[in-house]
């Protein structure tokens, strides 16, 4: 019976270490998923700056520039200049004027 005691201690230590490792992995997964859902590391944002002109080449003010499929949008200033942050490198900008 004395020979079984060290094996039992090893089993308890092994299970304890395994449980701790599993908890750490779960915690890291949770933190990673939280960061991704909040956009903390999912994709870097990039600022796009440009100028909107009419068909005669005159800068157009108060024109709306939005990222297609999102609510992310800005309005051009009096010189027709806009600056918008995008997270998708393949984003499509929509220009509209009312």
Short mmCIF file of the C-alpha atoms (twelve columns), coordinates in Angstrom:
data_MODEL
# 
_entry.id   MODEL 
# 
loop_
_atom_site.group_PDB 
_atom_site.id 
_atom_site.type_symbol 
_atom_site.label_atom_id 
_atom_site.label_alt_id 
_atom_site.label_comp_id 
_atom_site.label_asym_id 
_atom_site.label_seq_id 
_atom_site.Cartn_x 
_atom_site.Cartn_y 
_atom_site.Cartn_z 
_atom_site.pdbx_PDB_model_num 
ATOM 1  C CA . UNK A 1  0.000   0.000  0.000   1 
ATOM 2  C CA . UNK A 2  2.941   2.353  0.567   1 
ATOM 3  C CA . UNK A 3  3.855   2.084  -3.083  1 
ATOM 4  C CA . UNK A 4  0.509   3.519  -4.137  1 
ATOM 5  C CA . UNK A 5  0.791   6.709  -2.068  1 
ATOM 6  C CA . UNK A 6  3.488   8.367  -4.266  1 
ATOM 7  C CA . UNK A 7  1.456   7.517  -7.349  1 
ATOM 8  C CA . UNK A 8  -1.609  9.071  -5.759  1 
ATOM 9  C CA . UNK A 9  0.326   12.230 -4.906  1 
ATOM 10 C CA . UNK A 10 1.581   12.420 -8.475  1 
ATOM 11 C CA . UNK A 11 -1.968  12.045 -9.784  1 
ATOM 12 C CA . UNK A 12 -3.259  14.817 -7.503  1 
ATOM 13 C CA . UNK A 13 -0.421  17.150 -8.525  1 
ATOM 14 C CA . UNK A 14 -0.929  16.317 -12.179 1 
ATOM 15 C CA . UNK A 15 -4.680  16.984 -11.992 1 
ATOM 16 C CA . UNK A 16 -4.091  20.210 -10.100 1 
ATOM 17 C CA . UNK A 17 -1.577  21.440 -12.707 1 
ATOM 18 C CA . UNK A 18 -3.876  20.375 -15.524 1 
ATOM 19 C CA . UNK A 19 -6.784  22.283 -13.992 1 
ATOM 20 C CA . UNK A 20 -4.651  25.406 -13.502 1 
ATOM 21 C CA . UNK A 21 -3.435  25.207 -17.103 1 
ATOM 22 C CA . UNK A 22 -6.983  24.805 -18.357 1 
ATOM 23 C CA . UNK A 23 -8.114  27.827 -16.343 1 
ATOM 24 C CA . UNK A 24 -5.253  29.919 -17.735 1 
ATOM 25 C CA . UNK A 25 -6.080  28.888 -21.305 1 
ATOM 26 C CA . UNK A 26 -9.762  29.743 -20.760 1 
ATOM 27 C CA . UNK A 27 -8.823  33.118 -19.291 1 
ATOM 28 C CA . UNK A 28 -6.525  33.905 -22.220 1 
ATOM 29 C CA . UNK A 29 -9.238  32.882 -24.680 1 
ATOM 30 C CA . UNK A 30 -11.773 35.123 -22.925 1 
ATOM 31 C CA . UNK A 31 -9.396  38.099 -22.924 1 
ATOM 32 C CA . UNK A 32 -8.517  37.500 -26.568 1 
ATOM 33 C CA . UNK A 33 -12.171 37.259 -27.600 1 
ATOM 34 C CA . UNK A 34 -12.995 40.417 -25.644 1 
ATOM 35 C CA . UNK A 35 -10.178 42.339 -27.307 1 
ATOM 36 C CA . UNK A 36 -11.261 41.168 -30.737 1 
ATOM 37 C CA . UNK A 37 -14.931 41.992 -30.214 1 
ATOM 38 C CA . UNK A 38 -13.992 45.471 -29.008 1 
ATOM 39 C CA . UNK A 39 -11.708 45.974 -31.976 1 
ATOM 40 C CA . UNK A 40 -8.696  46.426 -29.761 1 
ATOM 41 C CA . UNK A 41 -6.436  44.401 -31.986 1 
ATOM 42 C CA . UNK A 42 -8.743  43.090 -34.697 1 
ATOM 43 C CA . UNK A 43 -7.721  45.565 -37.332 1 
ATOM 44 C CA . UNK A 44 -5.748  48.764 -37.295 1 
ATOM 45 C CA . UNK A 45 -7.717  51.867 -38.161 1 
ATOM 46 C CA . UNK A 46 -6.436  54.055 -40.941 1 
ATOM 47 C CA . UNK A 47 -7.276  57.681 -41.646 1 
ATOM 48 C CA . UNK A 48 -8.290  58.438 -45.239 1 
ATOM 49 C CA . UNK A 49 -8.160  62.083 -46.298 1 
ATOM 50 C CA . UNK A 50 -9.321  63.509 -49.609 1 
ATOM 51 C CA . UNK A 51 -11.094 66.279 -51.444 1 
ATOM 52 C CA . UNK A 52 -14.436 66.168 -53.217 1 
ATOM 53 C CA . UNK A 53 -14.864 68.346 -56.310 1 
ATOM 54 C CA . UNK A 54 -17.818 68.902 -58.583 1 
ATOM 55 C CA . UNK A 55 -17.788 68.258 -62.347 1 
ATOM 56 C CA . UNK A 56 -16.175 71.678 -62.908 1 
ATOM 57 C CA . UNK A 57 -13.320 70.967 -60.479 1 
ATOM 58 C CA . UNK A 58 -14.647 73.261 -57.756 1 
ATOM 59 C CA . UNK A 59 -14.330 71.903 -54.182 1 
ATOM 60 C CA . UNK A 60 -17.735 70.740 -52.897 1 
ATOM 61 C CA . UNK A 61 -18.656 71.540 -49.293 1 
ATOM 62 C CA . UNK A 62 -21.209 69.739 -47.107 1 
ATOM 63 C CA . UNK A 63 -20.880 66.501 -49.062 1 
ATOM 64 C CA . UNK A 64 -21.344 63.290 -47.071 1 
ATOM 65 C CA . UNK A 65 -18.603 60.656 -47.259 1 
ATOM 66 C CA . UNK A 66 -19.479 57.284 -45.687 1 
ATOM 67 C CA . UNK A 67 -17.949 53.836 -45.516 1 
ATOM 68 C CA . UNK A 68 -20.288 51.594 -47.515 1 
ATOM 69 C CA . UNK A 69 -22.299 49.234 -45.323 1 
ATOM 70 C CA . UNK A 70 -21.612 51.146 -42.101 1 
ATOM 71 C CA . UNK A 71 -22.857 54.223 -40.277 1 
ATOM 72 C CA . UNK A 72 -19.323 55.649 -40.273 1 
ATOM 73 C CA . UNK A 73 -19.475 58.965 -42.116 1 
ATOM 74 C CA . UNK A 74 -18.196 62.525 -42.263 1 
ATOM 75 C CA . UNK A 75 -19.022 65.750 -44.076 1 
ATOM 76 C CA . UNK A 76 -16.618 67.747 -46.225 1 
ATOM 77 C CA . UNK A 77 -15.556 71.164 -44.973 1 
ATOM 78 C CA . UNK A 78 -15.860 74.460 -46.870 1 
ATOM 79 C CA . UNK A 79 -12.813 73.506 -48.981 1 
ATOM 80 C CA . UNK A 80 -14.270 70.098 -49.907 1 
ATOM 81 C CA . UNK A 81 -11.810 68.243 -47.692 1 
ATOM 82 C CA . UNK A 82 -12.765 65.215 -45.586 1 
ATOM 83 C CA . UNK A 83 -10.966 62.859 -43.228 1 
ATOM 84 C CA . UNK A 84 -12.459 59.515 -42.207 1 
ATOM 85 C CA . UNK A 85 -11.170 56.556 -40.174 1 
ATOM 86 C CA . UNK A 86 -11.611 53.086 -41.685 1 
ATOM 87 C CA . UNK A 87 -10.732 49.680 -40.261 1 
ATOM 88 C CA . UNK A 88 -11.133 47.577 -43.395 1 
ATOM 89 C CA . UNK A 89 -8.342  47.971 -45.977 1 
ATOM 90 C CA . UNK A 90 -10.906 47.120 -48.695 1 
ATOM 91 C CA . UNK A 91 -13.455 49.694 -47.545 1 
ATOM 92 C CA . UNK A 92 -15.497 51.459 -50.220 1 
ATOM 93 C CA . UNK A 93 -16.319 55.126 -49.697 1 
ATOM 94 C CA . UNK A 94 -19.696 56.489 -50.836 1 
ATOM 95 C CA . UNK A 95 -20.037 60.152 -51.745 1 
ATOM 96 C CA . UNK A 96 -23.479 61.756 -51.594 1 
ATOM 97 C CA . UNK A 97 -24.821 65.267 -51.867 1 
ATOM 98 C CA . UNK A 98 -28.350 66.449 -51.220 1 
# 
